[in-house]
Amino acid sequence: MGASARAVIIGGGVVGCSLAYHLGRAGWRDVVLLEQHELTEGSTWHTAGFVTSMRGPDGPGWHARLAGYLPALAAMLRAETGHDPGWRPVGGLRLALSHTHVDELRRLARRADELGVPLELRGASATMNLAPRLDLSDVQAAAWLPGEGFVRPKDFVNALVAGAVAHGTSIRTGVRVNGIDTTGGQVRAVHTSDGVIETPLVINAAGAAAGAVGAMAGVVVPVVPILHQYGVSEVLHPALDPDSTPTCRIPEQSLYLRAANGCVIVGGSRPDPVPAWPAGDAEPLAKARELAAPDDAAFAPIWQLAGERMPELRRAKLAKIMHGVEAFTPDGVPLAGRSSLPGLWIAAGFGLHGMALSGGIGRHLAEWITSGTPSWDLDALLPDRFGAPAANRDWTTSRALDTLRR
């Protein structure tokens, strides 16, 4: 392994790969990305890939800004690399089943207008052409967001990596980080299973394992691993075309649907989210492509709601349940920026929005690191915003669970 690097990125998920691409595109040629498994084998590989600029009627502007960059990034990657980046702008529907949630959609529309996000309010009858296989008999209104869609994780990461390598970044998999040298109160080197890399700059993009990586440098990174599961139906007949079928959310039922390879992905939030701290001294994401056993009892109500919304699912089999770890923070907002240790940067805690935000975060941090000034005001994401309580695992876990419930 090379003895030195201008920067070392720890974590080969979508966020780390985005950082590698954007640093390379900014002209930094001596950058190394380290991944202990193969790329995406932490959390990225099992993501459902939804992309939305709107988190809700009170959605933050930073989310819209970061997610809104993804289509432009996909176009750049396709032009630069020739790879299909997996971005599918199929549009997104949000359905309201009650007067209260119709009002929520109106608020969402006002907020979208403030943020410059295209959104059209529709009645149920005007929505049927967009979702002809859904039962809309109880739908009172719908929001149509033509700029939404989804990303195929493997395709997106492959395109990012191709671009990063073309710009001179070194991607090294199967390399475990064992320590970070902070002699003199700043980053000096990264100790790995394949030798030592001297570097003045480390970016911790280790997802659910970001806390363990931060601890190597004596820095608290308040990221909590929490389980999330979604189901995948068998192939429907006729099969759903994922490249033309809009995504769908019903917020008051905590239900989401999207087409995938002729099947339907079905997911939602559970009222009792489960933390996934490993037993003993084990670290999160220590095993590649690890999934928890399906929680059939927790998923049954979601599958039933999906069958009511899409009647043909009542006759379809549930092919599999993906029950994996996602990385959450105490307030549900990612960590992105400088840490308290000179030379250590953080990009972690993206929850269920990593695919949507990864491109924007890569651009934001790369500009900040290479030019000294970020072009976007993302102070809400600064890693040290929680203060001393962040060092208490019980506090961070309880806060993250409470935020996810709400």
Beta strands, then each sheet from edge to edge (+ up, - down):
strand 1: 7-10
strand 2: 31-35
strand 3: 50-51
strand 4: 87-88
strand 5: 92-96
strand 6: 120-122
strand 7: 141-145
strand 8: 149-151
strand 9: 170-173
strand 10: 177-181
strand 11: 189-192
strand 12: 195-198
strand 13: 202-204
strand 14: 224-233
strand 15: 247-250
strand 16: 255-260
strand 17: 263-268
strand 18: 318-328
strand 19: 335-338
strand 20: 344-348
sheet 1: 9+ 2+ 1+ 13+ 20+ 19-
sheet 2: 3+ 8- 4+
sheet 3: 6+ 7- 5+ 15+ 16- 17+ 14- 18+
sheet 4: 10+ 11- 12+
end
